[in-house]
Amino acid sequence: TAPALCLAQSTWYVDAAGTPPGTGSQLDPYTSLQHAIARPSTLAGDTLLVLPGTYVEQVDFLGKDLVVQSTAGAAATILDGAGAGT
């Protein structure tokens, strides 16, 4: 039989209104979604909980299979690529 695939299951927090750069914890969230994705500690299978706000940045998942979820719904959290791509 094939070995089971082990995926990380950490939850990281992102808040554009936080104090940069943050540690990704609920009390000290990252302030950029891309910064959160790029951290070596963010692994496939992790969840990024994004607080309400507008995030003006391009997002590249860097090949990582992540869950990105707004804590207040899509209407309260905007990912804005500023016309520079996805």
C-alpha positions, -999 to 999 in steps of 0.1 A, spaced: 0 0 0 10 36 -6 21 57 24 -5 81 37 -1 118 27 5 139 58 -8 175 55 -2 203 80 -33 216 98 -22 249 113 -44 280 113 -29 314 106 -46 348 110 -42 378 86 -54 413 93 -45 442 71 -51 466 100 -26 448 123 9 458 133 33 445 106 46 419 101 28 399 128 34 363 138 2 348 124 -14 342 157 -49 354 166 -35 381 188 -7 391 164 -19 384 129 1 387 97 -7 419 79 -3 406 44 -19 375 28 11 370 5 35 373 35 14 346 53 16 323 23 53 328 18 62 319 54 81 286 57 58 276 86 28 279 63 24 244 48 0 226 25 -32 218 44 -31 250 65 -59 275 68 -55 313 65 -83 331 83 -85 366 68 -101 394 88 -123 420 72 -106 447 51 -91 454 17 -59 436 8 -41 454 -21 -17 428 -32 -11 401 -58 -16 366 -44 5 336 -54 -1 304 -35 35 293 -43 22 258 -51 8 254 -16 -26 238 -12 -42 262 14 -76 271 26 -82 309 26 -113 320 44 -128 353 54 -138 356 90 -168 378 81 -177 367 46 -167 377 11 -185 410 12 -163 422 41 -130 410 28 -116 422 -6 -86 409 -23 -76 437 -47 -48 429 -72 -47 467 -82 -51 458 -118 -17 440 -118 -30 404 -121 -44 378 -98 
